[in-house]
Amino acid sequence: MVKAQQRVNLPWVEKYRPSTLDDLVSHEDIIKTVSKFIKEDQVPHLLFYGPPGTGKTSTILACARQLYTPAQFPSMVLELNASDDRGIGIVRGQILTFASTRTIFKSGFKLIILDEADAMTMDAQNALRRIIEKYTENIRFCIICNYLSKIIPALQSRCTRFRFGPLSPDQILPRLSYVADEEKVTITEDGKNALLTLANGDMRKVLNVLQSTWLAYKNVTEDNVYSCVGHPLRTDIENIVKWLLNEDFQTTYKNIKELKVVKGLALHDIITEVHKYVHRVEFPFDLMTDLLDKMAEIEYRICSGANENIQLTALVSAFQHLKSISPTEES
């Protein structure tokens, strides 16, 4: 009863985490290949990489549950995450000890899962090379990371690599609908589309935003989803684009500044959404490329920590400059 109660109180992203390979909703080719490895008892060292929320950790945990019984799991699987210290000391201590010891009553191999491995130091990664080679008979490694470039080539060459790409809306939608039905969530079609737009292929983000919106508003609509995460509403972006294209500098700056304060919007999100609208406006090619170049530069400065008010003036001035030269270009 206690265990069931704990399950109910879990965040939905953990409550509905796939427990078997058959439950996974994406990357059928990868799952098929890994299943064949397990079936034929020919599991190599694995390297899973790709954006967050695409099923990397869920896949290897499902594999581990298929390889080991619940009783064997604690003694046969070592999982280290980014929250753990994974410097060279841990590699030479905990990982080496786990890899070098065999269990008496269990044939086969143990499994070491190194999640968020791109946070490991270079020294730790180099120390891992020899352990992987020396204890291959007893151990299999699964290295999981977001950025393959952060993993040294020597480790990459010792593993079979699988790239987990962002999930498509068609893959996310059935799982989203299933969770919504299980939790009896009132969700509209535009609410689902808003979740898919925000997620960019990240299943974890879809479920987290769904749960947050449901708890905050008890009704998952497009406006509620965007309001919950502080993302600009479609009507807000339409107003901003209208001001940028039609109003003078002072009015535009004042209106956008007020909207940012009232709605608590980030300029980075505004630029991302305005960028989509800009492509629908029929500007001459050279003017369009100049505008997009300036917007890209503004976004880069914001990401580098520049002052948002100054960058807002740069955004408004980019559109003012566009309007000032547009008539002469067209004539």
KEMAR-818171 format. One record per residue (C-alpha): residue in three letters; x, y, z. Coordinates in steps of 0.001 Angstrom, whole numbers, padded with zeros to 6 digits, always signed. Layout:
alaXYZ;...
This chain:
met+000000+000000+000000;val+002846+002387+000872;lys+004580+001621-002435;ala+001352+002278-004359;gln+000921+005601-002540;gln+004514+006603-003427;arg+003781+005776-007057;val+000743+008066-007033;asn+002758+010988-005643;leu+005489+010705-008285;pro+005861+013433-010932;trp+004141+012253-014118;val+007452+012109-015993;glu+008631+009368-013565;lys+005218+007788-013008;tyr+004852+007105-016748;arg+008521+006346-017517;pro+008582+003258-019799;ser+009621+000165-017851;thr+010133-002206-020812;leu+011537-001848-024311;asp+008051-002455-025755;asp+006726+000613-023894;leu+009161+002990-025610;val+007466+005147-028249;ser+010348+006095-030529;his+013623+005110-032203;glu+012337+001707-033296;asp+015543+000934-035224;ile+017716+001523-032114;ile+015407-000508-029840;lys+015285-003330-032387;thr+019097-003427-032592;val+019608-003321-028806;ser+016937-006011-028298;lys+018827-008248-030748;phe+022062-007648-028791;ile+020319-008767-025576;lys+018569-011744-027189;glu+021822-013097-028631;asp+023817-012213-025481;gln+026188-010059-027527;val+025800-006686-025783;pro+028702-004312-026599;his+029663-001149-024720;leu+027017+001427-025640;leu+027127+005184-026205;phe+023754+006960-026350;tyr+023783+010635-027336;gly+021212+013244-028317;pro+019041+016075-026925;pro+017388+015811-023476;gly+014074+013998-023096;thr+014481+011683-026107;gly+014551+008362-024234;lys+018247+007603-023683;thr+018070+006816-019953;ser+014666+005111-020269;thr+016066+002810-022980;ile+019054+001567-020985;leu+016986+001160-017784;ala+014458-000904-019761;cys+017361-002992-021091;ala+018682-003495-017564;arg+015249-004692-016378;gln+015179-007164-019264;leu+018682-008432-018441;tyr+018266-008789-014658;thr+015540-009776-012219;pro+014466-007213-009561;ala+016528-009144-006986;gln+019685-009044-009141;phe+019282-005400-010210;pro+020986-003691-007201;ser+024067-005920-007342;met+024415-006003-011142;val+023737-002365-012133;leu+025704+000726-011111;glu+024118+004004-012206;leu+026029+007270-011810;asn+024426+010597-012743;ala+025710+014149-013142;ser+024714+014809-009528;asp+027388+012335-008408;asp+031053+013254-008257;arg+032604+011687-011331;gly+036150+012870-011175;ile+039134+010574-011512;gly+038762+009497-007856;ile+035342+007932-008467;val+036583+006190-011629;arg+039570+004684-009799;gly+037492+003891-006704;gln+033790+003078-007029;ile+033742+002214-010762;leu+036962+000168-010646;thr+035794-001755-007551;phe+032397-002523-009109;ala+033991-003571-012424;ser+036682-005787-010918;thr+034422-007857-008634;arg+032308-010739-009892;thr+029111-012022-008324;ile+029368-015678-007271;phe+025940-016944-008326;lys+025443-014910-011477;ser+027071-015614-014812;gly+027229-012931-017480;phe+028160-009288-017086;lys+027390-006334-014853;leu+026186-003001-016250;ile+027583+000444-015459;ile+025416+003374-016614;leu+027209+006725-016785;asp+024436+009279-017305;glu+025288+012881-018323;ala+028790+011662-019126;asp+029656+014901-020937;ala+030069+016404-017440;met+032973+014039-016666;thr+036447+015536-016542;met+039007+014671-019208;asp+041158+012888-016615;ala+038208+010729-015561;gln+037401+009857-019176;asn+041018+008924-019843;ala+041126+006736-016710;leu+037981+005002-017940;arg+039651+003796-021152;arg+041777+001162-019470;ile+038934-000065-017210;ile+036675-000596-020243;glu+039332-002710-021969;lys+040575-004615-018933;tyr+037205-005712-017533;thr+035195-006288-020734;glu+034678-009939-019769;asn+032910-008895-016562;ile+031325-005533-017324;arg+029442-003518-019950;phe+029362+000262-019976;cys+026536+002467-021241;ile+027700+006068-021623;ile+024892+008636-022014;cys+025459+012261-023034;asn+023821+015221-024757;tyr+026926+016364-026661;leu+029043+013746-028393;ser+031892+016264-028840;lys+032391+016318-025040;ile+033329+012610-025059;ile+036964+011879-025937;pro+037495+009971-029228;ala+039197+007095-027375;leu+035954+006354-025476;gln+033795+006812-028575;ser+035814+004199-030468;arg+035324+001639-027677;cys+031513+001903-027817;thr+028717+001258-030286;arg+027109+004666-030826;phe+023399+005394-031144;arg+021982+008852-031778;phe+018617+009648-030186;gly+017087+012446-032241;pro+014249+014750-031094;leu+010866+013003-031069;ser+008370+013902-033771;pro+004878+015203-032811;asp+003402+011936-034154;gln+005488+009990-031611;ile+004759+012316-028669;leu+001001+012765-029245;pro-000178+009189-028408;arg+001795+009187-025138;leu+000555+012683-024278;ser-003056+011600-024893;tyr-002523+008426-022836;val-001186+010359-019807;ala-003972+012950-020119;asp-006613+010166-020161;glu-005017+008324-017216;glu-004879+011496-015105;lys-008317+012684-016344;val-006854+015968-017605;thr-009122+018394-019481;ile-007024+019297-022526;thr-007959+021045-025786;glu-006465+020430-029240;asp-004766+023841-029240;gly-003398+022971-025776;lys-001827+019798-027194;asn-000365+021761-030114;ala+001076+024349-027700;leu+002766+021574-025668;leu+004240+020032-028839;thr+005476+023441-030030;leu+007169+024227-026710;ala+008720+020764-026372;asn+010782+020683-029583;gly+010908+016885-029423;asp+011480+016619-025651;met+009023+014131-024098;arg+010101+015029-020553;lys+009281+018699-021147;val+005833+017829-022560;leu+004849+015887-019433;asn+006337+018411-017001;val+004551+021376-018634;leu+001318+019336-018891;gln+001401+018575-015161;ser+002318+022156-014210;thr-000466+023645-016351;trp-003031+021155-015021;leu-002112+021902-011401;ala-002155+025675-011986;tyr-005274+026062-014138;lys-007171+022711-014124;asn-007734+023285-017838;val-004978+022794-020419;thr-005524+025299-023245;glu-003041+027098-025492;asp-003141+030339-023480;asn-002844+028487-020151;val+000175+026459-021355;tyr+002010+029578-022565;ser+001066+031541-019435;cys+002288+028726-017175;val+005800+028710-018663;gly+005995+032484-019264;his+006040+032069-023044;pro+004548+034861-025214;leu+000962+034258-026353;arg+000233+034205-030066;thr-001795+037433-029738;asp+001126+039129-027961;ile+003532+038218-030781;glu+001035+039411-033408;asn+000817+042775-031606;ile+004628+043029-031329;val+005099+042312-035050;lys+002376+044849-035900;trp+004120+047517-033781;leu+007539+046720-035247;leu+006261+047014-038818;asn+003892+049983-038468;glu+004696+052189-035464;asp+007528+054682-034889;phe+010556+053906-032714;gln+009350+055531-029473;thr+005857+053976-029566;thr+007144+050513-030479;tyr+009812+050480-027760;lys+007348+051738-025130;asn+004632+049194-026063;ile+006991+046184-026120;lys+008663+047280-022863;glu+005268+047553-021132;leu+004164+044165-022480;lys+007406+042553-021236;val+006874+043942-017742;val+003139+043147-017493;lys+003424+039602-018892;gly+006927+038840-017553;leu+008253+037902-020995;ala+011875+037259-021919;leu+013293+039062-024963;his+014898+035786-026121;asp+011443+034155-026414;ile+010057+037233-028174;ile+012828+037173-030796;thr+012358+033427-031375;glu+008631+033897-032058;val+009050+037119-034085;his+011567+035261-036267;lys+008798+032832-037345;tyr+006499+035735-038294;val+009197+037578-040237;his+009384+034733-042765;arg+005716+035272-043644;val+006288+038928-044614;glu+007272+039454-048266;phe+010434+041535-047966;pro+013023+041835-050757;phe+015642+039114-050381;asp+018571+041390-049450;leu+016468+043230-046826;met+015275+039942-045330;thr+018836+038576-044998;asp+020011+041844-043419;leu+017141+041760-040868;leu+017700+038086-039980;asp+021422+038727-039572;lys+020711+041567-037115;met+018191+039455-035172;ala+020700+036621-034933;glu+023315+039039-033592;ile+020834+040367-030985;glu+019961+036818-029871;tyr+023669+035992-029551;arg+024243+039071-027368;ile+021276+038158-025122;cys+022639+034612-024680;ser+026004+036167-023782;gly+024371+038151-020957;ala+023842+041563-022564;asn+021319+044085-021193;glu+017803+043272-022459;asn+016684+046919-022706;ile+019611+047822-024951;gln+019006+044742-027115;leu+015320+045659-027370;thr+016290+049050-028801;ala+018544+047198-031280;leu+015596+045001-032350;val+013289+048003-032831;ser+015982+049942-034712;ala+016581+046944-037043;phe+012922+047093-038121;gln+012979+050916-038331;his+016034+050723-040606;leu+014252+048094-042714;lys+011217+050365-043132;ser+013355+053391-043997;ile+015088+051674-046930;ser+012277+049350-048030;pro+010355+051873-050210;thr+013508+052893-052143;glu+014388+049246-052694;glu+010903+048470-054022;ser+010856+051523-056326;
